[in-house]
């Protein structure tokens, strides 16, 4: 079987991560925006509801790498963190 030709060629940083690593002014602006956004009452309430549902779910355990995820109908399901957090972000480009 042929060896993976891409093995060891990626350093694990997206274009966005590289940009913010180089541009301190932009990084600080983003950090300020994120801090304000995530500290809003609506975001706190949203996060608290998901955390509460995660604790209440009998199939969820601490450290199981699962999140409560919204589905189209508005209900919540238990889903892998990697799948839940990867959805609705920019697609990876080569």
ABEGO torsion letter per residue (X at the ends): XBBBAABGABAGBBAAAAAAAABAAAAAAAAAAAAAAAABAAAAAAAAAAAAAAAABAABBBGAGBBBBBBAAGBBBBBBAAAAAABGBBBBBX
